[in-house]
Every structure is written in structure tokens, then in C-alpha cells.
């Protein structure tokens, strides 16, 4: 495995997936670095049971979730509340392709997505943001396509409820 070619082929994928989780350029860059350190260190563990891209997706998702958990632990230690964290997205949110006038709306949407349970958030991001098929997501998450469909349905329902509650509807 030529590490440089793996990095060149997958770095933008890793960065974009990480960005979906953290909505912050610098954090996404840090996660990208962490992912490729793990890929480099663990490439001998890759057995080829799945595609290399699938393996890298799994590492990226797990690294992103771990990063968020660590950040939340630090945040709780500093006694910040969740609403303060959601407001940070508005100032830090810098996702490629999002027009400036939509920045606040997108920040609120991603803050709502962040409130979903981990499996629902990951499924939603991979299906709708990364535009992967249910079959691809099933492979990445080691679940059946039917389970992915069910998780996605629950994610949509929960997201609608979170948004409605936040708007006082």
C-alpha cells in the first residue's frame, strides 16, 4: 500500500466527512491528520475484507465521534451549556458550497443533526451529505441495508421533531 497515493485518493473524502461532524475547518483538518496517522499505523491490520474506502470511512467516522466526545468532555468541564455550543457553529461554521446567506440556517440544521443519536447522525450524514447508497452505508456501518433504511427513517422523524421543538412549533 503506497501511503501517498492512499492519502491523495482519500484525503478530501476524509476531510469532508469530518467536516460534517464538527462543522469547523480546523477541527476537520485535525481529524483528517489523525485519520491518516491511524491509516498509516494500522495499514498492516487491513485484511481486505472490505474496500479500502470503506475501511477509511469507518476510521473517519470513529475518529470524528471520538473527537466530538473529547471536545464535549472538555466543554462540560468548563461548564458550558449545549446552547453556547450551538452558537459556536454560527461563528465557526465554514462548509464549502454553503452560501453566506444560508450560513446561520445551515448552522442550526447541523446543530439539530448533532442532537441525533450517534447511529442516526452517522447514517444521515453518509446517505444525504456524502450521497452514498444504502448498500454502501450498510457495509461501512456493518449493518443490513434494511437496518440502514430503518435507522434513516427514525433519523428523519427525530430531526423533524428537534427542529419543530427548537422553533417552538
C-alpha positions in Angstrom: 0.0 0.0 0.0 1.5 3.3 -1.2 0.6 5.7 1.6 1.0 8.8 -0.5 -1.4 7.5 -3.2 -3.9 6.5 -0.5 -3.7 9.9 1.0 -4.2 11.7 -2.3 -7.1 9.5 -3.2 -9.0 9.8 0.1 -7.9 12.9 1.9 -10.8 15.1 0.6 -13.3 12.3 1.4 -11.9 12.2 5.0 -11.9 15.9 5.4 -15.5 16.3 4.1 -16.9 13.6 6.3 -15.1 15.0 9.4 -16.4 18.5 8.5 -19.9 17.1 8.5 -19.4 16.1 12.1 -17.6 19.1 13.5 -18.6 21.9 11.2 -15.3 23.6 11.8 -12.4 23.7 9.3 -9.6 23.5 11.8 -11.1 20.6 13.7 -11.8 18.8 10.4 -8.2 19.2 9.4 -7.0 17.9 12.7 -9.3 14.8 12.4 -8.0 14.3 8.8 -4.5 14.2 10.2 -5.5 11.8 12.9 -7.2 9.5 10.5 -4.2 9.2 8.2 -1.9 8.6 11.1 -4.2 5.7 12.1 -4.3 4.5 8.4 -0.5 4.6 8.3 -0.1 2.9 11.7 -2.8 0.2 11.1 -2.4 -0.5 7.4 -1.0 -3.9 8.2 -4.2 -4.7 10.0 -6.3 -4.0 6.9 -7.3 -7.5 5.7 -9.1 -6.5 2.6 -12.4 -7.9 3.8 -14.0 -4.7 2.6 -12.9 -2.0 0.2 -10.1 0.3 1.3 -12.5 3.3 1.0 -15.0 1.5 3.4 -12.2 0.9 5.9 -11.1 4.6 5.7 -14.8 5.7 6.2 -15.0 3.6 9.3 -11.8 5.1 10.7 -13.0 8.6 9.8 -16.4 8.2 11.5 -14.9 6.7 14.7 -12.2 9.3 14.9 -14.8 12.1 14.3 -17.1 10.7 17.0 -14.2 10.3 19.4 -13.1 13.9 18.7 -16.6 15.2 19.5 -16.8 13.2 22.7 -13.4 14.5 23.8 -14.4 18.1 23.0 -17.7 17.6 24.9 -15.9 16.3 27.9 -13.7 19.4 27.9 -16.7 21.6 27.4 -18.6 20.0 30.3 -15.5 20.5 32.5 -15.6 24.2 31.6 -19.4 24.3 32.5 -20.5 25.4 29.0 -24.1 24.5 28.1 -25.3 23.0 24.8 -26.8 26.2 23.6 -23.5 28.0 23.8 -22.0 25.2 21.8 -24.7 25.5 19.1 -24.0 29.2 18.8 -20.3 28.4 18.2 -21.4 26.7 15.0 -22.8 30.0 13.7 -19.4 31.8 14.0 -17.2 28.8 13.2 -19.3 27.2 10.5 -17.4 27.3 7.2 -18.6 24.5 4.9 -17.6 24.6 1.3 -20.5 25.4 -1.1 -22.8 26.9 1.5 -23.7 30.5 0.6 -23.1 33.2 3.1 -26.8 34.0 3.5 -27.5 30.3 4.4 -24.8 30.1 7.0 -27.0 30.6 10.0 -29.7 28.2 8.7 -27.1 25.6 8.0 -25.5 26.0 11.4 -28.9 25.5 13.0 -29.5 22.4 10.9 -26.2 20.9 11.8 -26.8 21.7 15.5 -30.0 19.8 15.2 -28.3 16.9 13.5 -25.7 16.8 16.3 -28.6 16.1 18.7 -29.5 12.9 16.9 -28.3 9.6 18.4 -24.8 8.6 17.0 -26.1 5.9 14.7 -28.8 8.1 13.2 -26.4 11.0 12.8 -23.9 8.9 11.0 -26.5 7.3 8.8 -28.0 10.6 7.8 -24.6 12.2 7.0 -23.4 9.2 4.9 -26.7 8.9 3.0 -27.6 12.6 2.4 -24.4 14.6 2.8 -21.9 12.1 1.4 -24.6 10.8 -1.0 -23.7 7.1 -0.5 -26.1 4.3 -1.3 -27.9 2.4 1.5 -25.8 -0.6 0.4 -22.5 1.3 0.8 -23.6 2.7 4.2 -24.6 -0.8 5.3 -21.1 -2.0 4.5 -19.4 0.9 6.3 -21.6 0.5 9.4 -21.6 -3.3 9.3 -25.4 -3.4 9.2 -28.0 -4.7 6.7 -29.5 -2.3 4.1 -32.9 -2.8 5.8 -31.4 -1.7 9.1 -30.0 1.4 7.5 -33.4 2.2 6.0 -34.9 1.9 9.4 -32.3 4.0 11.1 -32.6 6.7 8.4 -36.4 6.8 8.8 -36.0 7.3 12.6 -33.3 9.9 12.0 -35.7 11.9 9.7 -38.5 11.7 12.2 -36.3 12.7 15.1 -34.7 15.6 13.1 -38.2 16.9 12.3 -39.1 16.8 16.0 -35.9 18.5 17.1 -36.3 21.3 14.6 -40.0 21.7 15.4 -39.2 21.9 19.2 -36.4 24.4 18.6 -38.8 26.6 16.6 -41.5 26.3 19.3 -44.0 24.6 16.9 
